[in-house]
Amino acid sequence: MIELLLAIGITSILLLSLVSFTQHILDAQTKQRTIREVAEQGDMIMDKVYRAIYNAEFVGTPTGGSSEPVLKLGYADPSKSPTAIYMSGGIIIIEEGSSGPIPLHNERIQGNIQFTDVTHNDSWSTIDIQLTLGYNSSSNRYQYQYKEQWHGTAVIRNYVR
């Protein structure tokens, strides 16, 4: 009888350890998925902004060293001009020409973006970009708490003065 109770006790401890270990693995996978989603969408947004600035003919705003949450660009192609990149309700939006607003990320991600004109004297238009994205979850669990920042500078290719 004692051998049976000892076997049940040892089996229970092993099963409890296995369940706990499995829970830790699932938590780590959830956290990694959260980090990956924020990072992938941030990289995609920065790439889209870099290409938009690089291919623009001119920068409408910001100008003169100012810093704004809206970037307005002009293009030779009327279907793309003007292009605006801005934030609305935590979602970063792009509007090209007469097309409507297109979100650059999904609703699970909340963001903030800031553009600063860092052009020196009479040189190429240069824009500094600061982007912050975080996972938007109503849960307070640590697996869903993640925020990342990007910082970069882009120069227009088509210099027109």
C-alpha positions as CSV (number, residue, x, y, z in Angstrom):
1,M,0.0,0.0,0.0
2,I,2.8,2.5,0.8
3,E,4.5,1.7,-2.5
4,L,1.3,2.6,-4.3
5,L,1.0,5.9,-2.5
6,L,4.7,6.7,-3.2
7,A,4.2,5.9,-6.9
8,I,1.1,8.1,-7.1
9,G,3.0,11.0,-5.3
10,I,6.0,10.7,-7.6
11,T,3.8,10.5,-10.7
12,S,1.8,13.6,-9.6
13,I,5.0,15.6,-9.1
14,L,6.3,14.6,-12.5
15,L,3.0,15.5,-14.2
16,L,2.8,18.9,-12.4
17,S,6.4,19.6,-13.5
18,L,5.5,18.7,-17.1
19,V,2.4,20.9,-17.1
20,S,4.4,23.8,-15.7
21,F,7.2,23.3,-18.2
22,T,4.7,23.2,-21.1
23,Q,3.0,26.4,-19.8
24,H,6.4,28.2,-19.8
25,I,7.1,27.1,-23.4
26,L,3.7,28.3,-24.5
27,D,4.2,31.7,-22.8
28,A,7.6,32.1,-24.5
29,Q,6.1,31.3,-27.9
30,T,3.4,33.9,-27.3
31,K,5.9,36.5,-26.3
32,Q,8.1,35.7,-29.3
33,R,5.1,36.0,-31.7
34,T,4.3,39.4,-30.1
35,I,7.8,40.7,-30.6
36,R,8.0,39.3,-34.2
37,E,4.7,40.9,-35.2
38,V,5.8,44.4,-33.9
39,A,9.2,44.1,-35.5
40,E,8.0,42.9,-38.9
41,Q,5.4,45.6,-39.2
42,G,7.8,48.3,-38.0
43,D,10.4,47.2,-40.6
44,M,7.7,47.3,-43.3
45,I,6.5,50.8,-42.3
46,M,10.1,52.2,-42.3
47,D,10.8,50.6,-45.7
48,K,7.6,52.2,-47.1
49,V,8.5,55.6,-45.7
50,Y,12.1,55.4,-46.9
51,R,10.9,54.5,-50.4
52,A,8.3,57.2,-50.4
53,I,10.8,59.9,-49.5
54,Y,13.5,58.6,-51.8
55,N,11.1,58.6,-54.8
56,A,9.5,62.0,-54.1
57,E,10.2,65.2,-56.1
58,F,9.8,67.4,-53.1
59,V,8.9,67.5,-49.4
60,G,5.8,69.6,-48.6
61,T,6.0,69.2,-44.8
62,P,7.9,69.3,-42.5
63,T,10.1,72.1,-43.7
64,G,12.6,74.5,-42.2
65,G,13.8,72.3,-39.4
66,S,10.3,71.7,-38.0
67,S,9.1,68.5,-36.6
68,E,5.6,67.2,-37.3
69,P,3.5,64.0,-37.1
70,V,2.6,64.4,-40.8
71,L,4.8,63.9,-43.9
72,K,3.6,65.4,-47.2
73,L,5.4,64.6,-50.4
74,G,5.0,65.7,-54.0
75,Y,5.6,63.5,-57.1
76,A,5.7,64.0,-60.8
77,D,3.1,61.2,-61.2
78,P,-0.3,62.9,-60.5
79,S,-1.7,59.6,-59.3
80,K,0.7,59.7,-56.3
81,S,0.8,63.4,-55.7
82,P,0.3,64.5,-53.0
83,T,1.2,61.7,-50.7
84,A,0.7,62.0,-47.0
85,I,1.9,59.7,-44.2
86,Y,0.3,60.4,-40.8
87,M,-1.1,58.8,-37.7
88,S,-4.8,58.5,-36.9
89,G,-6.0,56.9,-33.7
90,G,-2.7,55.1,-33.2
91,I,-2.7,53.7,-36.8
92,I,-0.2,54.9,-39.3
93,I,-1.9,55.8,-42.6
94,I,-0.7,56.6,-46.1
95,E,-2.7,58.4,-48.7
96,E,-1.4,58.6,-52.3
97,G,-2.9,61.1,-54.6
98,S,-6.7,60.8,-54.6
99,S,-6.7,57.3,-53.2
100,G,-8.3,56.9,-49.7
101,P,-6.4,56.3,-46.5
102,I,-4.5,52.9,-46.3
103,P,-3.4,51.7,-42.9
104,L,0.3,50.5,-42.9
105,H,-0.3,48.0,-40.0
106,N,-3.0,46.0,-38.4
107,E,-5.1,47.0,-35.4
108,R,-3.2,44.8,-33.0
109,I,-0.3,47.3,-33.3
110,Q,-0.5,50.9,-32.0
111,G,2.0,53.4,-33.3
112,N,3.4,56.9,-33.2
113,I,5.5,58.6,-35.9
114,Q,7.3,61.9,-36.1
115,F,9.1,63.5,-39.1
116,T,11.8,66.2,-38.7
117,D,13.3,68.2,-41.5
118,V,17.1,68.0,-41.0
119,T,18.1,69.5,-44.4
120,H,21.3,71.5,-44.2
121,N,21.3,74.9,-46.0
122,D,20.6,74.4,-49.7
123,S,21.2,70.7,-49.9
124,W,19.0,67.7,-50.7
125,S,15.8,67.5,-48.7
126,T,16.5,65.2,-45.7
127,I,13.9,63.8,-43.3
128,D,14.5,62.2,-40.0
129,I,11.9,59.5,-39.1
130,Q,11.1,58.4,-35.5
131,L,8.7,55.5,-35.2
132,T,7.4,53.8,-32.1
133,L,5.2,50.7,-32.2
134,G,3.7,48.6,-29.5
135,Y,1.4,45.6,-29.2
136,N,-2.2,46.6,-28.5
137,S,-3.7,44.1,-26.1
138,S,-6.3,44.5,-23.4
139,S,-4.5,41.8,-21.5
140,N,-2.0,42.7,-18.8
141,R,0.0,39.5,-19.3
142,Y,3.7,40.1,-19.9
143,Q,3.6,38.1,-23.1
144,Y,1.6,40.9,-24.8
145,Q,3.6,43.8,-23.5
146,Y,6.1,44.9,-26.1
147,K,7.2,48.2,-27.6
148,E,10.0,49.0,-30.1
149,Q,11.4,52.1,-31.6
150,W,13.0,52.8,-35.0
151,H,15.0,55.8,-36.1
152,G,16.2,56.7,-39.5
153,T,17.0,59.4,-42.0
154,A,16.0,59.5,-45.7
155,V,17.0,61.8,-48.5
156,I,14.9,62.5,-51.7
157,R,16.5,61.2,-54.8
158,N,14.9,63.7,-57.2
159,Y,16.6,66.9,-56.1
160,V,14.6,69.9,-57.3
161,R,15.3,73.5,-56.1
